[in-house]
């Protein structure tokens, strides 16, 4: 854990990553705190930006987005103006779930969800290929989602406790 987060903060974060709808009373019970200090810690984690949002995670297939595609984009020039223009254009598209500036063969990696292959074609032909500066587009369909998680791998309490320096034993008065 970062130095500003302690074991109790870790318990709170793990619990909220598993169920963001926990009431403060239930959360406090789960992390062995009384409700008032628990709420104060959660509010501090929110204010510090450690907790950035609470969301409902939807099943893409259940809401009509059965096609998940990873798209590698190479720009013609890797200059600040081109990078900014691309990032601005991509940020406007709701089907782009994630976008990363990359090292290696491509400049950007996108994760896009669409309803079907014709929707992907429209995205690529009518939008992506027309973004100024785009030089190459390569897409790969996800056949099956093998693993998907949203919870960050926070260290367990034992690992956090073990990483703290040991206290020197107290000497008994003589």
C-alpha positions as CSV (number, residue, x, y, z in Angstrom):
1,X,0.0,0.0,0.0
2,X,1.2,3.5,-0.6
3,X,2.5,5.2,2.6
4,X,-0.7,7.3,3.0
5,X,-3.0,4.2,3.1
6,X,-3.0,1.9,6.1
7,X,-4.4,-1.6,6.7
8,X,-7.9,-0.3,7.5
9,X,-8.0,1.8,4.3
10,X,-7.0,-1.4,2.4
11,X,-9.9,-3.3,4.0
12,X,-12.3,-0.5,3.0
13,X,-11.0,-0.4,-0.6
14,X,-11.2,-4.2,-1.0
15,X,-14.7,-4.3,0.3
16,X,-15.9,-1.4,-1.9
17,X,-14.3,-2.9,-5.0
18,X,-16.3,-6.1,-4.3
19,X,-19.5,-4.3,-3.6
20,X,-19.8,-0.5,-4.1
21,X,-23.4,-0.5,-2.8
22,X,-22.4,-1.5,0.7
23,X,-24.1,0.7,3.3
24,X,-21.8,2.5,5.6
25,X,-23.1,0.3,8.5
26,X,-22.3,-2.9,6.6
27,X,-19.0,-1.6,5.5
28,X,-18.0,-0.5,9.0
29,X,-18.9,-4.0,10.3
30,X,-17.0,-5.7,7.5
31,X,-13.8,-3.7,8.3
32,X,-14.2,-3.7,12.1
33,X,-14.8,0.0,12.6
34,X,-17.7,1.9,14.0
35,X,-19.8,3.7,11.4
36,X,-18.7,7.3,12.0
37,X,-14.9,6.7,11.6
38,X,-15.6,4.4,8.7
39,X,-17.6,7.1,6.9
40,X,-14.9,9.6,7.6
41,X,-12.2,7.3,6.1
42,X,-14.4,6.7,3.0
43,X,-14.9,10.5,2.6
44,X,-11.2,11.1,2.9
45,X,-10.4,8.3,0.3
46,X,-12.9,10.0,-2.0
47,X,-11.5,13.5,-1.4
48,X,-8.0,12.3,-2.0
49,X,-9.0,10.8,-5.3
50,X,-8.2,7.2,-4.2
51,X,-11.9,6.4,-4.8
52,X,-12.7,8.1,-8.1
53,X,-16.3,6.9,-8.8
54,X,-19.0,4.4,-8.0
55,X,-20.5,2.6,-11.1
56,X,-22.8,-0.2,-12.1
57,X,-21.0,-2.7,-14.4
58,X,-23.2,-3.9,-17.3
59,X,-23.1,-7.1,-19.3
60,X,-22.2,-5.8,-22.8
61,X,-24.0,-8.7,-24.5
62,X,-27.2,-8.1,-22.5
63,X,-27.3,-4.5,-23.6
64,X,-26.6,-5.2,-27.3
65,X,-22.8,-4.9,-27.6
66,X,-21.8,-8.4,-28.5
67,X,-18.6,-7.6,-30.4
68,X,-15.5,-6.5,-28.6
69,X,-12.5,-5.4,-30.7
70,X,-9.0,-4.4,-30.0
71,X,-7.7,-1.9,-32.5
72,X,-4.1,-0.8,-33.0
73,X,-3.6,2.6,-34.5
74,X,-0.4,4.0,-35.9
75,X,-0.2,7.7,-36.6
76,X,1.6,9.2,-39.6
77,X,3.6,11.4,-37.3
78,X,4.1,11.1,-33.5
79,X,4.1,14.8,-32.8
80,X,2.2,16.5,-30.0
81,X,-0.4,18.1,-32.3
82,X,-1.3,14.7,-33.9
83,X,-1.4,12.9,-30.6
84,X,-3.7,15.6,-29.1
85,X,-6.0,15.6,-32.2
86,X,-6.3,11.8,-32.1
87,X,-7.0,11.7,-28.4
88,X,-9.6,14.4,-28.6
89,X,-11.4,12.6,-31.5
90,X,-11.3,9.3,-29.7
91,X,-12.6,10.8,-26.4
92,X,-15.8,11.8,-28.2
93,X,-16.7,8.2,-29.2
94,X,-18.9,6.2,-26.8
95,X,-18.0,2.8,-28.3
96,X,-14.4,3.4,-27.3
97,X,-14.2,1.9,-23.9
98,X,-10.4,2.3,-23.4
99,X,-7.6,4.0,-25.2
100,X,-3.9,3.7,-24.4
101,X,-0.9,5.5,-25.8
102,X,1.5,2.7,-26.4
103,X,5.2,1.9,-26.9
104,X,6.1,-0.6,-29.7
105,X,4.6,-1.1,-33.1
106,X,1.4,0.9,-32.7
107,X,0.9,4.4,-31.2
108,X,-2.5,3.6,-29.6
109,X,-4.5,0.6,-28.5
110,X,-8.3,0.9,-28.4
111,X,-10.9,-1.4,-26.9
112,X,-14.1,-0.9,-28.8
113,X,-17.5,-2.5,-28.2
114,X,-20.1,-2.5,-31.0
115,X,-23.3,-4.4,-31.7
116,X,-22.1,-6.2,-34.8
117,X,-19.6,-6.3,-37.6
118,X,-21.4,-3.7,-39.8
119,X,-21.2,-1.3,-36.8
120,X,-17.5,-1.9,-36.5
121,X,-17.1,-1.3,-40.2
122,X,-19.0,2.1,-39.9
123,X,-16.7,3.0,-36.9
124,X,-13.6,2.3,-38.8
125,X,-14.5,3.6,-42.3
126,X,-16.7,6.5,-41.3
127,X,-14.8,7.7,-38.3
128,X,-11.4,6.2,-37.4
129,X,-9.9,6.3,-40.9
130,X,-11.0,9.9,-41.2
131,X,-9.2,11.1,-38.1
132,X,-6.4,13.4,-39.3
133,X,-3.0,11.8,-38.9
134,X,-4.1,8.2,-38.8
135,X,-1.7,6.1,-40.8
136,X,-2.5,2.5,-40.1
137,X,-5.4,0.6,-38.4
138,X,-5.3,-3.0,-37.4
139,X,-8.1,-4.7,-35.6
140,X,-8.5,-8.0,-33.8
141,X,-11.8,-9.5,-32.6
142,X,-12.0,-10.9,-29.1
143,X,-13.4,-14.4,-29.5
144,X,-14.0,-15.0,-25.8
145,X,-13.4,-13.1,-22.7
146,X,-11.2,-15.3,-20.5
147,X,-10.7,-12.9,-17.6
148,X,-12.3,-9.6,-16.8
149,X,-12.0,-7.8,-13.5
150,X,-12.4,-4.3,-12.2
151,X,-10.9,-4.6,-8.8
152,X,-7.3,-3.5,-8.5
153,X,-4.9,-6.1,-6.9
154,X,-4.4,-4.4,-3.5
155,X,-2.0,-6.1,-1.2
156,X,-3.5,-8.3,1.5
157,X,-3.2,-7.3,5.1
158,X,-0.5,-9.9,5.9
159,X,1.7,-8.5,3.1
160,X,1.1,-4.9,4.3
161,X,1.9,-5.8,7.9
162,X,5.0,-7.8,6.8
163,X,6.3,-4.8,4.8
164,X,6.2,-2.5,7.8
165,X,9.5,-2.2,9.8
166,X,9.5,-4.2,13.0
167,X,9.4,-2.3,16.2
168,X,12.3,-2.7,18.6
169,X,11.3,-4.7,21.7
170,X,10.6,-2.7,24.8
171,X,13.1,-3.1,27.6
172,X,11.6,-3.8,31.0
173,X,12.6,-1.3,33.7
174,X,15.1,-2.7,36.2
